[in-house]
Amino acid sequence: MVTQYEIDGTTAKGIAGSVERAVAEGALAPGAALPPVRRLADRLGVSPGTVATAYKELRGRGIVVTRGRGGTVVAPAPAVASRRPPKVPEGLRDLAGGHPDPALLPALVPPSRLSPGARSHRSAPRLARLEDAVRDWLGRDGVPVEHVTFAHGALDLIGRVLSVELRPGDAVAMEDPGYHHLLDLVAALGLRIVPVTVDDEGMRPDSLREALRAGARAVLLSPRAQNPYGGGFSVARRDALAGVLRASPDVLVVENDHASEVAGAALHTLTAAGLARWVHVRTVSKFLGTDLRWAAAACDPVTLARHDGRMLLTSGWVSHLLQETVLGLMTDEGTRALVARAREAYAVRRTALGRELAERGVASHGVSGVNLWVPVRDESAVVNGLRSYGWWVASGARFRLASGPGVRISCASLAPAGAERLASDFAAVLGESEATYGG
């Protein structure tokens, strides 16, 4: 049904501005249809080309999408509300957030030497010493490091790369279940998500092949510590995925190694597999501090130029003060020892919970990272049941696209003794909800 909002304007810019104001004010809701080009042109007394140019500008900015015979409609709003985690009820042990254990994070101490004066760093956006440290860091794991760059976190970098590479309506292959913030980000950019099944070895090659056949122009995947499933590439899986991707050389591959130093699994990266378009991104929030909004990336030269060109027009650079802080922590021996302790502790805690659940007949997934994914029949019954025992876990709904239900348990701060109690309570909840769960 065509919207009742009266679009006005006599130029392409004016018409586009009228539509954008209506969307911002809520007069045009997501999915609302815009008038056909010729009909609106006749009403406004302008040429069809003027209206077509306005619609093209709106499409380019992600405000509207064109659906073939379905016409031009307001782009869907990102499903932020449905995927945002609910507030943790008072008095419950929070195992839903996916956060690192604060006891295993270093103290964040800003450097004593601050950048002098009010000067621009656009001519030298990255500290050379930190670039060298990043090349050593990524290169140890086999990632090609000829071209590196920085950003304000993984989501910042991925959002920028996708915005310059793709256009609203383009398809992106994504893990299912997958990281809810990434799912929201891709939707907010007006891109179409094609779900790809995952297992304990990460993204499945057969499902990825189908997504590429469906027109995916980019692939977002995790080589280890996949969130929420916990999968990690084996060498065989990496090679199989590389074989699928090499058949689509124009597809951009984004490898998100978000847990890196505390993943508890070796990195088998796709980036050295002869792909034409790729980017490998890492953050430090899981092992240096959640408030360090910094990411490093290695990528092909075209991606580097496009990312840095867009960044130059926006924030310009990542704060040198932040870069100095990250460099100080990355090169500090005490911090390195603490990160090694964290890596070992998370592996012990994840393994302990998985073992305790298995001993009670509860299957789970999580070969790397700080989360376990537990398939269930009824997410609400399990979440609410565990709440009555004092636990708060994440319902799988905000991570899923087409995959089956489950719950995510973050075990970064759960000691083995707590794992035994949680597993017992989990088994009890399944028994209490047997009629729903199915035994």
C-alpha positions as CSV (number, residue, x, y, z in Angstrom):
1,M,0.0,0.0,0.0
2,V,1.4,3.4,-1.0
3,T,2.1,5.7,1.9
4,Q,-0.2,8.6,2.7
5,Y,2.7,10.9,3.6
6,E,2.9,13.8,1.1
7,I,6.5,13.9,-0.3
8,D,7.5,17.3,-1.5
9,G,10.3,19.0,-3.4
10,T,11.2,20.2,-6.9
11,T,14.7,18.9,-7.1
12,A,16.3,15.4,-6.5
13,K,17.9,16.7,-3.3
14,G,14.7,18.3,-2.1
15,I,12.7,15.1,-2.7
16,A,15.3,12.9,-1.0
17,G,15.4,15.3,1.9
18,S,11.6,15.2,2.3
19,V,11.6,11.4,2.4
20,E,14.6,11.3,4.9
21,R,12.8,13.7,7.2
22,A,9.7,11.6,7.1
23,V,11.7,8.5,8.0
24,A,13.5,10.2,10.8
25,E,10.3,11.6,12.3
26,G,8.4,8.3,12.0
27,A,5.9,9.5,9.4
28,L,7.3,6.8,7.0
29,A,7.7,3.5,8.9
30,P,10.1,0.7,7.8
31,G,8.5,-1.2,4.9
32,A,6.3,1.7,3.9
33,A,6.0,1.9,0.1
34,L,7.0,5.1,-1.8
35,P,5.0,6.1,-4.9
36,P,6.1,4.8,-8.3
37,V,8.6,7.2,-10.0
38,R,6.2,8.4,-12.7
39,R,3.3,8.9,-10.4
40,L,5.3,11.0,-7.9
41,A,6.9,13.0,-10.8
42,D,3.4,13.8,-12.2
43,R,2.2,15.0,-8.8
44,L,5.3,17.1,-8.1
45,G,5.5,18.5,-11.6
46,V,9.0,17.3,-12.2
47,S,10.6,14.9,-14.6
48,P,10.7,11.1,-13.9
49,G,14.5,11.4,-14.0
50,T,14.5,13.8,-11.1
51,V,12.5,11.4,-8.9
52,A,14.6,8.5,-10.0
53,T,17.8,10.4,-9.0
54,A,16.2,11.1,-5.6
55,Y,15.4,7.5,-5.1
56,K,18.9,6.4,-6.2
57,E,20.4,8.8,-3.6
58,L,18.1,7.4,-0.9
59,R,19.1,3.8,-1.9
60,G,22.8,4.7,-1.8
61,R,22.4,6.0,1.8
62,G,20.5,3.0,3.0
63,I,17.2,4.8,3.6
64,V,15.2,2.9,1.1
65,V,15.5,-0.4,-0.8
66,T,14.1,-1.5,-4.1
67,R,12.3,-4.9,-4.3
68,G,11.8,-5.4,-8.0
69,R,8.1,-5.5,-8.7
70,G,7.5,-4.7,-5.0
71,G,8.7,-1.2,-5.7
72,T,10.7,1.1,-3.5
73,V,10.1,0.9,0.2
74,V,11.6,2.3,3.4
75,A,14.5,0.1,4.5
76,P,13.9,-2.2,7.5
77,A,14.9,-0.8,10.8
78,P,17.7,-2.8,12.5
79,A,16.4,-5.4,14.9
80,V,18.3,-3.8,17.8
81,A,15.5,-4.1,20.3
82,S,14.9,-7.8,19.7
83,R,18.6,-8.7,20.1
84,R,19.6,-6.4,22.9
85,P,20.3,-8.4,26.1
86,P,17.8,-7.8,28.9
87,K,18.9,-6.4,32.2
88,V,20.3,-8.9,34.6
89,P,17.8,-9.3,37.5
90,E,19.1,-8.3,40.9
91,G,20.7,-11.1,42.9
92,L,21.5,-13.5,40.1
93,R,24.9,-14.8,39.0
94,D,25.4,-13.3,35.5
95,L,26.6,-15.8,33.0
96,A,25.0,-14.1,30.0
97,G,27.2,-11.2,29.1
98,G,30.2,-12.9,27.5
99,H,32.6,-10.6,29.5
100,P,36.1,-11.5,30.6
101,D,36.9,-12.1,34.2
102,P,37.9,-8.7,35.7
103,A,40.4,-10.4,37.9
104,L,42.3,-11.5,34.8
105,L,42.6,-8.1,33.2
106,P,45.5,-5.7,33.6
107,A,45.2,-2.2,35.2
108,L,44.7,0.4,32.5
109,V,47.3,3.1,33.0
110,P,47.5,5.9,30.4
111,P,51.0,6.7,29.2
112,S,52.8,9.6,30.9
113,R,53.7,11.2,27.6
114,L,50.7,12.8,25.9
115,S,50.5,14.0,22.3
116,P,51.7,17.6,22.4
117,G,49.6,20.5,21.3
118,A,46.4,20.6,19.2
119,R,47.6,19.0,16.0
120,S,46.2,16.7,13.4
121,H,47.5,13.1,13.1
122,R,45.9,12.5,9.7
123,S,49.3,12.5,8.1
124,A,50.6,9.8,10.4
125,P,47.5,8.1,11.9
126,R,49.3,5.0,13.3
127,L,52.2,4.8,15.7
128,A,55.1,3.1,13.9
129,R,56.0,1.2,17.1
130,L,52.5,-0.2,17.4
131,E,52.4,-1.1,13.7
132,D,55.5,-3.1,14.3
133,A,54.0,-4.8,17.3
134,V,50.9,-5.6,15.4
135,R,52.8,-7.1,12.5
136,D,54.7,-9.3,15.0
137,W,51.4,-10.2,16.7
138,L,49.5,-11.2,13.6
139,G,52.4,-12.6,11.7
140,R,53.2,-15.2,14.4
141,D,49.8,-16.8,13.5
142,G,50.4,-16.8,9.8
143,V,48.4,-13.8,8.9
144,P,50.0,-11.8,6.0
145,V,51.0,-8.4,7.5
146,E,52.1,-6.3,4.5
147,H,49.0,-4.0,4.9
148,V,47.7,-3.2,8.4
149,T,45.4,-0.6,9.9
150,F,43.7,0.3,13.1
151,A,40.1,1.1,14.1
152,H,37.9,1.9,17.1
153,G,37.0,-1.8,17.7
154,A,36.0,-4.7,15.4
155,L,32.4,-3.5,14.9
156,D,33.7,-0.1,13.9
157,L,36.1,-1.5,11.3
158,I,33.6,-4.1,9.9
159,G,30.9,-1.5,9.6
160,R,33.2,0.9,7.8
161,V,34.5,-1.8,5.4
162,L,31.0,-3.1,4.6
163,S,29.7,0.4,4.0
164,V,32.3,1.2,1.4
165,E,32.3,-2.3,-0.3
166,L,28.5,-3.0,-0.4
167,R,25.3,-1.2,-1.1
168,P,21.9,-1.5,0.7
169,G,20.2,-4.7,-0.4
170,D,23.4,-6.6,-1.0
171,A,23.7,-10.0,0.7
172,V,26.2,-11.0,3.4
173,A,26.8,-14.6,4.5
174,M,26.8,-14.8,8.3
175,E,27.2,-17.5,11.0
176,D,24.0,-18.9,12.4
177,P,23.9,-18.8,15.4
178,G,26.1,-15.7,15.4
179,Y,27.2,-12.6,17.3
180,H,24.1,-10.5,17.9
181,H,25.9,-7.1,17.6
182,L,27.2,-8.1,14.2
183,L,23.7,-9.2,13.1
184,D,22.3,-5.9,14.2
185,L,25.1,-3.9,12.4
186,V,24.6,-5.7,9.1
187,A,20.8,-5.1,9.3
188,A,21.4,-1.4,10.2
189,L,23.5,-1.0,7.0
190,G,20.5,-2.1,5.0
191,L,22.2,-5.4,3.9
192,R,20.5,-8.7,3.5
193,I,21.7,-11.6,5.8
194,V,22.1,-15.1,4.4
195,P,22.5,-17.5,7.3
196,V,25.3,-20.1,7.2
197,T,25.3,-23.1,9.5
198,V,28.1,-23.6,12.0
199,D,29.4,-26.6,14.0
200,D,32.3,-27.3,16.3
201,E,34.7,-26.5,13.5
202,G,33.1,-23.2,12.5
203,M,31.2,-22.3,9.4
204,R,30.2,-25.3,7.3
205,P,31.5,-25.4,3.7
206,D,28.3,-26.8,2.1
207,S,26.2,-24.1,3.8
208,L,28.7,-21.3,2.7
209,R,28.6,-22.6,-0.8
210,E,24.8,-22.2,-0.8
211,A,25.1,-18.7,0.5
212,L,27.4,-17.7,-2.2
213,R,25.1,-19.2,-4.8
214,A,22.4,-17.0,-3.2
215,G,24.4,-14.0,-4.1
216,A,26.4,-13.2,-1.0
217,R,29.0,-10.5,-1.7
218,A,30.7,-10.7,1.7
219,V,31.3,-13.3,4.3
220,L,31.7,-12.7,8.0
221,L,33.2,-15.6,10.0
222,S,35.2,-16.4,13.1
223,P,38.2,-18.7,12.9
224,R,38.0,-19.6,16.6
225,A,36.0,-18.8,19.7
226,Q,32.9,-18.5,17.5
227,N,30.3,-16.6,19.4
228,P,28.0,-18.1,20.6
229,Y,28.7,-21.7,19.5
230,G,32.4,-21.8,20.4
231,G,33.6,-23.5,17.2
232,G,37.1,-23.2,15.8
233,F,38.6,-24.0,12.4
234,S,40.6,-27.2,12.1
235,V,43.2,-27.3,9.3
236,A,40.8,-29.4,7.2
237,R,37.9,-27.1,7.7
238,R,40.0,-24.0,6.9
239,D,41.2,-25.7,3.7
240,A,37.6,-26.7,2.7
241,L,36.3,-23.1,3.3
242,A,39.2,-21.7,1.3
243,G,38.4,-24.0,-1.6
244,V,34.8,-22.7,-1.6
245,L,35.9,-19.0,-1.4
246,R,38.5,-19.2,-4.1
247,A,35.7,-20.0,-6.5
248,S,34.2,-16.5,-5.7
249,P,37.2,-14.2,-5.9
250,D,35.1,-11.0,-5.8
251,V,33.6,-11.9,-2.4
252,L,35.1,-10.0,0.6
253,V,36.0,-12.3,3.5
254,V,36.0,-10.8,6.9
255,E,37.7,-12.9,9.5
256,N,36.9,-11.8,13.1
257,D,39.4,-13.2,15.5
258,H,37.8,-11.4,18.5
259,A,39.2,-13.5,21.3
260,S,42.6,-14.2,19.8
261,E,45.0,-14.4,22.8
262,V,42.4,-16.1,25.1
263,A,40.6,-18.2,22.5
264,G,42.3,-21.4,23.8
265,A,42.8,-22.7,20.3
266,A,45.4,-22.3,17.5
267,L,44.5,-20.0,14.6
268,H,44.1,-21.6,11.2
269,T,43.5,-18.5,9.2
270,L,41.9,-18.1,5.8
271,T,43.9,-15.0,5.0
272,A,47.0,-16.9,3.7
273,A,44.9,-19.2,1.5
274,G,45.2,-17.1,-1.7
275,L,42.0,-15.1,-1.4
276,A,41.8,-11.9,-3.4
277,R,39.7,-9.8,-1.0
278,W,40.1,-10.3,2.8
279,V,40.5,-8.7,6.1
280,H,41.5,-10.2,9.5
281,V,40.5,-8.1,12.5
282,R,41.4,-8.4,16.2
283,T,40.5,-6.5,19.3
284,V,42.0,-6.5,22.7
285,S,38.9,-6.1,24.8
286,K,38.7,-9.7,25.9
287,F,42.2,-9.8,27.4
288,L,43.4,-6.2,28.0
289,G,40.2,-4.5,28.9
290,T,36.6,-3.9,27.7
291,D,37.1,-0.1,27.7
292,L,40.0,-0.3,25.2
293,R,38.0,0.4,22.0
294,W,40.8,-0.5,19.6
295,A,41.2,-3.0,16.8
296,A,44.0,-4.0,14.5
297,A,43.5,-5.4,11.1
298,A,45.5,-6.9,8.2
299,C,44.0,-6.9,4.8
300,D,44.5,-6.8,1.0
301,P,45.7,-3.4,-0.4
302,V,42.3,-2.5,-1.9
303,T,40.5,-3.0,1.4
304,L,43.1,-1.0,3.2
305,A,42.8,1.9,0.8
306,R,39.0,2.0,1.0
307,H,38.9,1.6,4.8
308,D,41.5,4.2,5.5
309,G,40.0,6.6,2.9
310,R,36.6,6.5,4.6
311,M,38.2,6.8,8.1
312,L,40.1,9.9,6.9
313,L,36.8,11.5,6.2
314,T,35.2,10.7,9.6
315,S,37.3,10.3,12.8
316,G,40.5,10.6,10.9
317,W,42.6,8.4,13.2
318,V,42.5,6.4,16.4
319,S,43.7,8.4,19.4
320,H,47.4,8.3,19.8
321,L,46.8,8.3,23.5
322,L,44.8,5.1,23.1
323,Q,47.5,3.6,20.8
324,E,50.2,4.4,23.4
325,T,48.1,2.7,26.1
326,V,47.7,-0.5,24.0
327,L,51.3,-0.5,23.0
328,G,52.4,-0.3,26.6
329,L,50.2,-3.2,27.6
330,M,51.1,-5.4,24.6
331,T,54.8,-5.0,25.3
332,D,54.7,-5.4,29.1
333,E,56.0,-8.7,30.4
334,G,53.7,-8.7,33.4
335,T,50.6,-8.2,31.2
336,R,51.8,-10.9,28.9
337,A,52.0,-13.3,31.9
338,L,48.5,-12.3,33.0
339,V,47.1,-12.9,29.6
340,A,48.7,-16.4,29.6
341,R,47.1,-17.1,33.0
342,A,43.7,-15.9,31.6
343,R,44.0,-18.2,28.5
344,E,44.7,-21.2,30.7
345,A,42.0,-20.3,33.2
346,Y,39.3,-19.8,30.6
347,A,40.2,-23.2,29.0
348,V,40.0,-24.9,32.4
349,R,36.6,-23.3,33.2
350,R,35.1,-23.9,29.8
351,T,36.2,-27.6,29.8
352,A,35.0,-28.1,33.4
353,L,31.5,-26.9,32.6
354,G,31.3,-28.9,29.4
355,R,32.4,-32.0,31.3
356,E,30.0,-31.5,34.2
357,L,27.1,-31.0,31.8
358,A,28.1,-34.1,29.8
359,E,28.2,-36.2,33.0
360,R,24.5,-35.3,33.5
361,G,23.5,-36.1,29.9
362,V,23.4,-32.5,28.7
363,A,25.2,-31.9,25.4
364,S,27.0,-28.7,24.8
365,H,29.3,-27.0,22.3
366,G,32.4,-24.9,23.0
367,V,35.8,-26.0,21.9
368,S,37.3,-22.5,22.2
369,G,36.5,-19.1,23.7
370,V,34.6,-18.3,26.9
371,N,31.1,-19.5,26.0
372,L,29.2,-22.7,25.8
373,W,26.2,-23.2,23.6
374,V,23.6,-25.7,24.9
375,P,20.8,-26.8,22.6
376,V,17.4,-26.9,24.3
377,R,13.8,-27.3,23.2
378,D,12.4,-24.3,25.0
379,E,14.8,-21.4,25.7
380,S,12.4,-19.5,27.9
381,A,11.7,-22.6,30.1
382,V,15.4,-23.1,30.6
383,V,16.3,-19.4,31.2
384,N,13.5,-18.9,33.7
385,G,14.2,-22.3,35.3
386,L,17.8,-21.4,35.9
387,R,16.8,-18.0,37.2
388,S,14.9,-19.7,40.0
389,Y,18.2,-21.4,41.0
390,G,20.0,-18.0,41.0
391,W,21.7,-18.2,37.5
392,W,21.2,-15.8,34.6
393,V,22.1,-17.2,31.1
394,A,21.5,-15.8,27.7
395,S,18.5,-17.0,25.6
396,G,19.7,-18.1,22.2
397,A,17.0,-16.1,20.3
398,R,19.1,-13.0,19.8
399,F,21.9,-15.1,18.3
400,R,19.8,-17.1,15.9
401,L,18.6,-16.7,12.4
402,A,17.3,-20.1,11.2
403,S,19.2,-22.4,13.5
404,G,17.6,-24.4,16.4
405,P,17.1,-23.0,19.9
406,G,19.7,-23.0,22.6
407,V,21.1,-21.0,25.5
408,R,24.6,-19.4,25.8
409,I,26.5,-19.7,29.0
410,S,29.5,-17.4,29.5
411,C,31.9,-19.2,31.8
412,A,34.9,-16.8,32.0
413,S,34.4,-16.2,35.7
414,L,32.8,-19.6,36.6
415,A,35.3,-21.7,38.7
416,P,35.1,-25.5,38.4
417,A,33.3,-25.8,41.7
418,G,30.6,-23.4,40.4
419,A,30.4,-25.4,37.2
420,E,29.4,-28.5,39.1
421,R,26.6,-26.7,40.8
422,L,25.4,-25.0,37.6
423,A,25.4,-28.4,35.7
424,S,23.3,-30.0,38.5
425,D,20.9,-27.1,38.4
426,F,20.7,-27.2,34.6
427,A,19.9,-30.9,34.7
428,A,17.2,-30.3,37.3
429,V,15.7,-27.6,35.2
430,L,15.5,-29.9,32.2
431,G,13.8,-32.5,34.3
432,E,11.3,-30.0,35.7
433,S,10.5,-28.9,32.2
434,E,10.5,-32.3,30.6
435,A,7.1,-31.9,29.1
436,T,8.3,-28.9,27.1
437,Y,11.9,-30.0,26.6
438,G,11.1,-33.5,25.6
439,G,13.4,-35.3,28.1
